[in-house]
Amino acid sequence: MEPCEAVKLLLTRMDSNPQEFSLSKNSKWGDVLQQMYQRRFSDSTHILVMLADWECKMVWEKYISIGKDMLHQEFIKRILDVDKQKG
């Protein structure tokens, strides 16, 4: 099954601009991510009712993937900074 056009658009944006996606209230997509989280991890099916559970799961898993990539990049940066200080 294919996700709806809105979910496809959001996933594409997540690929092209991952830095826009954080749970911060000041982030561009924070409110959407918070709703996805609520829908995904509670019985709140009244949130984002136009989306299927699997579509919310798809977006949330993409968000987690972006977070892991950003964390990995931050760790590499810190390791390289420590190595520069030693050398």
C-alpha positions, 0 to 999 in steps of 0.5 A, a space after each residue: 500500500 502507498 502512503 497518501 500524498 501528504 505523507 509522501 510529501 513529508 517523507 520527501 521533505 524529511 529526506 531533503 531537509 532533515 535539520 528541520 525535524 526536531 521535537 522542539 516547539 520552535 522547530 518547523 515541524 515540531 507540532 506535526 512530530 508531536 502529533 505523530 508521537 501521540 498517535 503512535 504511542 497512545 490510544 489517541 486515534 482522534 489525532 490525525 484521523 485522516 492518516 492510517 496507523 501505518 502511515 504515522 508509523 512510517 513518518 515516525 520511523 523516518 524521524 527516528 532514522 534522522 535522529 540516529 543519523 544526526 547523533 552519529 554525525 555529532 559523535 564523529 564530530 566530537 571524536 574528531 575534535 578530541 583527536 585534533 586537541 590531542 595531536 
